[in-house]
Amino acid sequence: MNKVWLITGANSGFGRAFTEAAVAAGDVVVAAARRAGTLDDLVAAHPDQVQAVTLDVTDTAAVDRVVREVAERHGRIDVLVNNAGRTHVGSVEETGDAELRSLFDLHVLAPAALTRAVLPYMRARRSGAIVQLSSVGGQMSMAGFGAYSATKFALEGLSEALAAEVNPLGIRVLIVEPGAFRTGLFGNHSLSADGIADYAETAGATRAFVETGGGAQPGDPAKAAAAVLAALDADEPPLRLALGDDSIDTIRLHLDQVRDDLAAWEKAGRDTRLDA
């Protein structure tokens, strides 16, 4: 049976690549974006497979309505892809509360709301998959990406618990951790005020990288989408899927550093037990 997908941020980047891959597989996609008109070309090319819907994922009432309408129209939701997002650059000190809350609303609270909305339908059928678009920044962070990585760390923590809860019910969770791919992410970014000179060589260098690196990323979104579909169809799908040489190499280096710190300070850590 062909699948029914609900994909957020479907009008560009990974969202469009996932939509095109699912359509090529013969599936039906409900493609959500803040401006549904940006999906007109996909709808025109595949009128029987692509339905465009307007959705601001930070609007919880709209999320509940859209999910209910999709389930009523198609009878099920097989795959939810929480893809909508943007990046943010700024040192931790330069990043204000409003900027941080806005990013958490988009990257954590919105996926949580969408997940809550689809789970009753997936539980009823004892099947389904939830794809969480994280990042290499969901495993490690770097100067200037503190706010962005904080949201992706939170999404991964939520998703690990979710996987443990829903796997026994026949529902799978896939955390996708891309590196630098040729999407519009760098073009869709916000910046904290650049006012503290002491961070010019750290967060400032990241700011320059984001502002000038668009269009030069090595990753191919179509190949990323193919890898995600392959992981979802695997007999034993992974919990995490790192995509891109940079993501794999960076995560491996980070895990080595964590392991080295754990080993170096293991005795001190274990010596904190209460004396008998």
C-alpha positions, 0 to 999 in steps of 0.5 A, a space after each residue: 500500500 502506498 504511504 501517506 506523508 505529511 511533510 512540513 517546510 515542504 516547499 524548499 530544501 530537504 522538505 521539497 527533496 523528501 516530497 519529490 522522493 515520496 512522489 517518485 515512490 508512488 506515495 501521496 504527500 500532504 505538503 505543508 508550508 507557510 505559503 502554500 502557493 510556493 508548492 504550485 509547481 509540485 501540485 500541478 505536476 502531480 495533482 493526484 499525489 501532492 496536496 499543498 496546505 498552508 501551515 504555520 507549525 508554531 500555531 498549535 490550533 492550526 496543527 491540530 486542524 491540518 492533521 485532523 483534515 489529513 486523517 479524515 481525507 486519507 484515512 491515515 498518516 503513515 509518515 510525519 516529517 518534522 522538517 520546518 526550520 531555520 538557523 540562527 547565529 550569535 554568541 550565547 551572550 548576544 542571543 536574547 530571550 525572544 530569539 531563543 524562545 522563537 527558535 525553541 517554538 519552531 524546532 521543539 514545541 512545533 514538532 512536539 505538537 505535530 507528533 502529539 497530533 498524529 500519534 493517535 492515528 498511528 497508534 490506532 493502526 499500530 504503524 507509522 514513522 516520525 522523521 525528526 530533522 535534526 542536524 550534526 548540531 544535534 550531537 555537538 555544538 560550536 561557537 555561534 550555533 549555541 541557540 540552534 544546537 540547543 533546540 536540536 539537542 532538545 529535539 533529539 532528547 525528546 525523540 529518544 524518549 519518544 522512540 522508546 515509547 512508541 517502538 513497542 506500538 509499531 511506530 518508528 522514530 528516525 532522527 536525521 542529522 545532516 551536515 552542510 547540504 545545498 539547501 536554502 538553510 543559510 539563506 533562511 537565518 537570523 542573527 543576534 546583534 553583533 555588538 561584542 568584539 570579544 566574540 569576533 574570532 569565534 561566533 563572528 567567524 561562524 557568522 561569516 561562514 553562514 553569510 558567505 557559505 550558501 550555495 557551496 555546501 557539498 551535500 545533495 538533498 536528493 541523495 539525502 532524501 533517498 537515504 531517509 527513504 531507505 532507512 524507513 524501509 529497512 528491516 531494522 531502521 536506525 534511530 539516528 541517520 547522520 548524512 554527509 561526510 562532515 556530519 559523520 566525521 564531526 560526530 565521530 570526533 565528538 564522540 571520541 572527545 566525550 569518551 576521552 573525558 569520561 575515561 580521564 575523569 572516571 575515577 573522580 566521577 565514581 568517587 562521589 558515592 556516599 561513604 558506607 
